[in-house]
Each structure stands twice: as C-alpha cells, then as structure tokens.
C-alpha cells in the first residue's frame, strides 16, 4: 500500500500465541514479528498487523496470549486489521480439514450469507470501533468454540480498534470527541481496501 509518500505494509501474523503460530504453519515467532515491527517503524514504514481469532481448537490461554500480544505490539504497529474472525472458505486447507467434524460442510450454500456492515468512510471513533468489533463471522462460531472464547474474541476485536484509533488520535481518543486528522493518514479507515 502506498499513499502520499508514505509506505505501508501488512504483516499477516494471524496469532500472538507461539504454539498457535506453529500449528497454523506461519513460520514466524512473536519476537521476530516484534523486531520487524520496530525496524519498519524506524524506517518510516507503516505496518498494519493482521491478527485472526477463532482458530479450530483455539484455547482460552491461546486467545489471551493474542490479546496480550496486541498490547505488546501496539507501540510499534501503525494499526491492526479490522474484524478478523476466521472464516473457513471452500477450497482452503482449514475448510477441508474441519468442515465434516465441525458441521459446516457447504455452509455458504446451506446458510444465509455473512452480512458485514460497510466500513466507515471516515475516521469517526464510533464508526471505526463498530467496524472493528462487528464481525458477522463471530456469531457463526464455525469451530464451535465455547462462549468464554467468543467473549475473548469480542474483546480482541475491540482492543484492535482501541489501539488503532488511539494511535492515530491519542488525545482525542481519550476525550471521545470526533477529531480532524493532524496529518494525512496512510491507512484507510478500519483497514478497508
């Protein structure tokens, strides 16, 4: 992504838990991603960190590790991706390995489509937070995670919004009033492309 002289990249880490990173085959470590984020920041690159929630068999401890990682990464990441609940699309390994056991075979044919509300067109505090935390896939709970996991996922979605918005408008974020950006923002609202 390149806008008005600013450079930015997306870093698809997916989880902040070391064991989950191994299970999903990401080939990165938490420490390595934090190092890359620091280097990128020092070079003037704006990095949006992509974290996903709701992996098959994701434990409460693994979810908590990702929530903690959000706090560790926030000082060096320019933003976090909006939404981020895992959807098992047909033709993917995650779909092929889990659809029969979890009961979502041909979900896109049998069930109503996932209805996502549009991303905001501007950097409004309420709208950005809504866009981040309003993930239609959460209610589907494809991998039959317990309610406590769904609560942690919702918290994670909110944390990503808080850190992203707070980074862009720190003083205004705390007071709650709607700001005008003091500088051009190199990241589209809520990570929309």
C-alpha positions as CSV (number, residue, x, y, z in Angstrom):
1,X,0.0,0.0,0.0
2,X,1.5,3.4,-0.9
3,X,-0.2,6.7,-0.2
4,X,1.1,10.3,-0.4
5,X,4.7,9.5,0.1
6,X,4.1,7.1,3.0
7,X,4.9,3.5,2.7
8,X,3.0,0.8,4.4
9,X,2.8,-3.0,4.6
10,X,0.5,-5.6,6.0
11,X,2.1,-8.2,8.3
12,X,-0.1,-11.4,8.3
13,X,0.9,-12.9,11.7
14,X,-2.6,-14.3,12.5
15,X,-2.0,-15.1,16.2
16,X,0.1,-13.9,19.1
17,X,0.4,-17.3,20.6
18,X,3.7,-19.2,19.9
19,X,2.0,-22.6,19.9
20,X,-0.8,-21.5,17.6
21,X,1.8,-20.0,15.2
22,X,3.4,-23.4,15.0
23,X,0.0,-25.2,14.5
24,X,-1.0,-22.9,11.6
25,X,2.4,-23.0,10.0
26,X,3.1,-19.3,9.9
27,X,6.9,-19.7,10.1
28,X,7.3,-16.7,12.4
29,X,7.8,-16.1,16.1
30,X,6.3,-13.4,18.3
31,X,9.8,-12.0,19.0
32,X,10.7,-11.9,15.3
33,X,7.5,-10.0,14.4
34,X,8.1,-7.5,17.2
35,X,11.6,-7.0,15.9
36,X,10.4,-6.5,12.3
37,X,7.7,-4.0,13.5
38,X,10.4,-2.0,15.3
39,X,12.7,-2.0,12.2
40,X,9.8,-1.0,10.0
41,X,8.8,1.8,12.3
42,X,12.4,3.1,12.4
43,X,12.5,3.1,8.6
44,X,9.2,5.0,8.4
45,X,7.1,2.1,7.2
46,X,3.5,1.9,8.5
47,X,2.7,-1.7,9.3
48,X,-0.8,-3.0,9.8
49,X,-0.7,-6.1,11.8
50,X,-3.2,-8.8,10.8
51,X,-4.4,-10.9,13.7
52,X,-7.1,-13.5,13.4
53,X,-9.3,-15.1,16.1
54,X,-11.4,-18.3,16.2
55,X,-8.9,-20.9,15.0
56,X,-10.0,-24.6,15.3
57,X,-9.3,-25.8,18.9
58,X,-8.0,-22.3,19.9
59,X,-7.8,-22.4,23.7
60,X,-8.6,-19.6,26.2
61,X,-4.9,-19.3,27.0
62,X,-4.0,-19.0,23.3
63,X,-6.6,-16.3,22.9
64,X,-5.3,-14.5,26.0
65,X,-1.8,-14.7,24.5
66,X,-3.0,-13.0,21.4
67,X,-4.8,-10.3,23.4
68,X,-1.6,-9.7,25.4
69,X,0.4,-9.6,22.1
70,X,-1.9,-6.8,20.9
71,X,-0.8,-4.6,23.8
72,X,2.9,-5.5,23.2
73,X,2.7,-4.8,19.5
74,X,0.6,-1.6,19.7
75,X,3.5,0.8,20.4
76,X,5.3,-0.3,17.2
77,X,2.5,-1.2,14.8
78,X,0.8,1.6,12.9
79,X,-2.6,-0.3,13.1
80,X,-4.3,-3.6,13.4
81,X,-6.7,-5.2,10.8
82,X,-10.4,-4.7,11.2
83,X,-12.6,-7.6,12.1
84,X,-10.6,-10.8,11.9
85,X,-12.7,-13.8,12.9
86,X,-11.6,-16.8,10.9
87,X,-13.9,-17.9,8.1
88,X,-13.4,-21.4,6.6
89,X,-13.8,-20.7,2.9
90,X,-14.2,-23.6,0.5
91,X,-11.0,-24.8,-1.1
92,X,-8.9,-23.8,1.8
93,X,-7.0,-26.3,4.0
94,X,-8.8,-25.0,7.1
95,X,-12.2,-25.8,5.4
96,X,-11.1,-29.2,4.1
97,X,-9.6,-30.4,7.4
98,X,-12.6,-29.3,9.6
99,X,-15.9,-29.0,7.8
100,X,-17.1,-32.5,8.5
101,X,-16.2,-32.6,12.2
102,X,-17.5,-29.1,12.9
103,X,-20.7,-29.4,10.8
104,X,-20.2,-26.5,8.4
105,X,-20.0,-28.5,5.1
106,X,-21.1,-26.3,2.3
107,X,-22.1,-23.6,4.8
108,X,-22.2,-20.9,2.0
109,X,-25.0,-22.9,0.3
110,X,-27.0,-24.0,3.3
111,X,-26.8,-20.9,5.5
112,X,-27.6,-17.2,4.9
113,X,-24.6,-15.3,3.7
114,X,-22.4,-13.5,6.2
115,X,-23.7,-9.9,6.3
116,X,-21.0,-7.5,7.1
117,X,-21.9,-3.9,7.6
118,X,-19.9,-1.4,5.5
119,X,-16.6,0.0,6.7
120,X,-16.8,3.7,7.7
121,X,-16.0,6.2,5.1
122,X,-14.3,8.5,7.7
123,X,-12.3,8.2,10.9
124,X,-15.2,8.5,13.3
125,X,-14.5,7.0,16.7
126,X,-17.9,5.2,17.0
127,X,-17.9,4.0,13.4
128,X,-14.3,2.7,13.5
129,X,-14.9,0.8,16.7
130,X,-18.2,-0.6,15.3
131,X,-16.4,-1.7,12.1
132,X,-13.7,-3.5,14.1
133,X,-15.9,-5.2,16.6
134,X,-18.8,-6.0,14.3
135,X,-17.7,-9.2,12.7
136,X,-20.5,-11.3,11.3
137,X,-18.4,-14.5,11.5
138,X,-18.3,-14.4,15.3
139,X,-21.9,-15.4,15.6
140,X,-21.4,-18.3,13.2
141,X,-18.8,-19.8,15.5
142,X,-17.7,-22.2,12.8
143,X,-15.3,-24.2,15.0
144,X,-17.8,-24.5,18.0
145,X,-15.7,-22.6,20.5
146,X,-17.1,-22.1,24.0
147,X,-18.8,-18.9,25.0
148,X,-15.8,-17.8,27.0
149,X,-13.7,-17.9,23.9
150,X,-16.3,-15.9,21.9
151,X,-16.2,-13.3,24.7
152,X,-12.4,-13.1,24.5
153,X,-12.6,-12.8,20.7
154,X,-15.0,-9.9,21.0
155,X,-12.6,-8.3,23.5
156,X,-9.8,-8.8,21.0
157,X,-11.7,-7.1,18.2
158,X,-12.3,-4.1,20.5
159,X,-8.7,-4.0,21.5
160,X,-7.6,-3.8,17.9
161,X,-9.9,-0.9,17.4
162,X,-8.8,0.9,20.5
163,X,-5.1,0.7,19.7
164,X,-5.6,1.6,16.0
165,X,-7.7,4.6,16.7
166,X,-5.7,5.6,19.8
167,X,-2.5,5.6,17.8
168,X,-3.9,8.0,15.2
169,X,-5.7,10.3,17.6
170,X,-4.2,9.9,21.1
171,X,-5.6,13.0,22.8
172,X,-9.0,12.9,21.1
173,X,-9.4,9.1,21.7
174,X,-9.3,9.7,25.4
175,X,-11.8,12.5,25.4
176,X,-14.2,10.9,22.9
177,X,-14.7,13.9,20.6
178,X,-14.5,13.5,16.8
179,X,-11.1,14.7,15.5
180,X,-9.8,16.0,12.3
181,X,-6.5,14.3,11.5
182,X,-3.5,16.5,12.2
183,X,-1.6,14.7,9.4
184,X,-2.5,12.7,6.4
185,X,-3.3,9.1,7.4
186,X,-1.6,6.4,5.3
187,X,-4.0,3.7,6.4
188,X,-7.6,3.6,5.1
189,X,-10.3,3.8,7.8
190,X,-10.6,0.5,9.6
191,X,-8.2,-1.2,7.3
192,X,-10.6,-1.2,4.4
193,X,-9.1,-1.6,0.9
